[in-house]
Amino acid sequence: MPIAVDIDVMLARRKMSVGELADRVGITPANLAVLKNGRAKAVRFATLDALCEVLECQPGDLLRWEAEDAEDG
């Protein structure tokens, strides 16, 4: 998928655990794992807002676009 999720980077910068982030954001650790591992199909703006507030960052610090390989054609 061309959208990469960098929640792990921000967790490391803030020296915060996945469990602590999940508690502070108000989502389950399992749902946070789905999001941070790039397996989520969507993210609610309310969740993105809470992540940015807790991690003191911008949405672009958590999500970035990557071009897909051009080898398929």
matplotlib code that plots the C-alpha trace (Angstrom):
import matplotlib.pyplot as plt

x = [0.0, 1.4, 0.5, 3.2, 2.4, 5.2, 3.6, 6.5, 8.9, 6.8, 6.5, 10.3, 10.8, 8.3, 9.6, 6.0, 4.7, 2.0, -0.2, 0.3, -0.6, -3.7, -4.9, -4.3, -5.9, -8.9, -8.5, -7.6, -4.0, -5.1, -6.7, -3.6, -1.5, -3.6, -3.1, 0.6, 1.4, -0.2, -3.1, -5.9, -8.2, -9.2, -8.5, -11.1, -10.2, -11.1, -8.5, -5.9, -6.6, -6.2, -2.9, -1.5, -2.6, -1.1, 2.1, 2.4, 2.8, 1.2, -0.7, 2.2, 4.5, 2.4, 1.3, 3.3, 2.8, 5.2, 5.2, 4.5, 7.0, 6.8, 7.9, 4.3, 3.9]
y = [0.0, 3.4, 4.9, 4.2, 4.5, 5.9, 5.5, 3.4, 6.3, 8.8, 6.2, 5.9, 9.6, 10.1, 7.0, 5.7, 2.2, 0.9, 0.2, 3.7, 5.3, 3.1, 4.0, 7.7, 7.7, 5.6, 2.6, -1.0, -2.1, -4.5, -1.7, 0.4, -2.5, -2.9, 0.8, 1.0, -2.1, -0.6, -3.2, -0.6, 0.2, 3.6, 5.8, 8.1, 11.8, 11.6, 8.9, 10.7, 13.9, 12.0, 10.4, 13.8, 15.3, 12.6, 12.3, 16.1, 15.8, 16.6, 14.0, 14.0, 12.8, 9.6, 9.0, 9.4, 8.4, 6.1, 5.4, 1.8, -0.2, 0.5, -3.0, -4.2, -2.7]
z = [0.0, -0.9, 2.6, 5.2, 8.9, 11.2, 14.6, 15.8, 15.0, 17.1, 19.9, 20.0, 20.0, 22.8, 24.7, 25.0, 24.8, 22.5, 25.6, 27.0, 23.7, 23.2, 26.8, 26.2, 22.8, 23.9, 21.5, 22.1, 21.8, 19.1, 17.0, 17.5, 16.3, 13.1, 12.4, 13.2, 11.2, 8.1, 8.0, 8.6, 5.6, 7.1, 10.1, 11.7, 11.9, 15.6, 16.1, 14.0, 16.1, 19.4, 18.1, 17.1, 20.4, 22.6, 20.5, 20.0, 16.3, 12.9, 10.8, 8.3, 11.1, 11.3, 7.7, 4.5, 0.9, -0.9, -4.6, -5.6, -7.6, -11.3, -12.2, -12.8, -16.3]

ax = plt.figure().add_subplot(projection="3d")
ax.plot(x, y, z, "-o")
ax.set_aspect("equal")
plt.show()
